[in-house]
């Protein structure tokens, strides 16, 4: 029976690979240093225009945290040719949608329009880059918006400090700016002057620090002409000097406690500082996290939740970043089960991965899951646009949009054991006891 299941799984993988066509793209640089990536897909009359800027929370002044995320909001305020407050109205009235997001490494803006509004999307993104209006009215308005976002997503949200890493990264990193939260400290934003916001924009929002992606129902040559017309005249900015910050390895267990007034059930958080998402070992850790806790058949879930009834929930994930990554295991105890007991049981499952090869059946299940994830990530035009920008900006290799799955396919069971043994050791981690405020003595 097992041989039949394995054969069926292998056949399923082959079918998925055959069904996933190669994604074609064209890339080039404008004279001002902006990198342009075009992807033509005429299967539906939609188009995505997107710009990724190589600026995130790690690029901020430690005394002015939150700037990168603040600009994600501020640059929707308006431009010299788009009246204040009209950005979203223009997009929606032309049948489009738009959004933006920020990480520690980059900021990403995008619009999805009917393809006959391609030129509108290009004009709007060029306006954001060339003619933004950064004044005190906009700063004050978005300051309140960001404060409300922090209150709703972190301060007043159960386990918000875990979800947004504000409760963990400050203990994992000693020198690297990854120790700062993406949303930043509100007192830093309050203290910032208008000139500081304007200087941040002038430094990072320049064409030579950006990648423009246009994906969807386009004509390549016509799109190139429009891009040149709207983005070509924007002057190049000063080259950005980036500092390389190297952390000393963690060699002794770090134990910390944080309190959350929004929870009644405590949480155990185990965090390991791991290599850059570009490192092969980061891909292996992705597979390990899936093996341990993705789905009800995963090892940690079956052990702690199903069989032994010690946890309400348990999950693991690798938070990939450009310089370092963070591997997290989180568990919520059931009843009076102590967090220390959960730690012991989790370590026992990790030890199995470090000692024994995972079964061929589990290995094939992992491969199937990653094949599916790879296909789904690029199943839409907007997903392809995001991938193209990310692979160029953060990995330095756009071809990964077609070949990244080959990395997962090449990972062996022996490699999974080796990487688990290399990174997931008790003396290399943070143990965070995330407790209800009411448990304070």
Secondary structure as UniProt FT lines:
FT   HELIX           2..19
FT   STRAND          26..29
FT   TURN            31..32
FT   STRAND          35..40
FT   TURN            42..43
FT   STRAND          46..53
FT   HELIX           57..59
FT   TURN            62..63
FT   TURN            65..66
FT   HELIX           67..74
FT   TURN            75..76
FT   TURN            84..85
FT   HELIX           87..93
FT   TURN            94..95
FT   STRAND          97..102
FT   STRAND          107..114
FT   HELIX           115..117
FT   HELIX           118..130
FT   HELIX           136..150
FT   HELIX           151..155
FT   TURN            158..159
FT   HELIX           160..163
FT   TURN            166..168
FT   HELIX           169..172
FT   HELIX           177..179
FT   HELIX           186..191
FT   HELIX           194..204
FT   HELIX           207..209
FT   STRAND          210..216
FT   HELIX           220..231
FT   TURN            232..233
FT   STRAND          254..260
FT   TURN            261..262
FT   STRAND          267..275
FT   TURN            277..278
FT   HELIX           280..293
FT   TURN            296..297
FT   HELIX           299..300
FT   HELIX           301..307
FT   STRAND          311..319
FT   STRAND          324..333
FT   TURN            335..336
FT   HELIX           339..355
FT   HELIX           360..377
FT   HELIX           381..390
FT   HELIX           391..395
FT   TURN            398..399
FT   HELIX           400..410
FT   HELIX           413..423
FT   HELIX           426..428
FT   STRAND          429..436
FT   HELIX           437..439
//
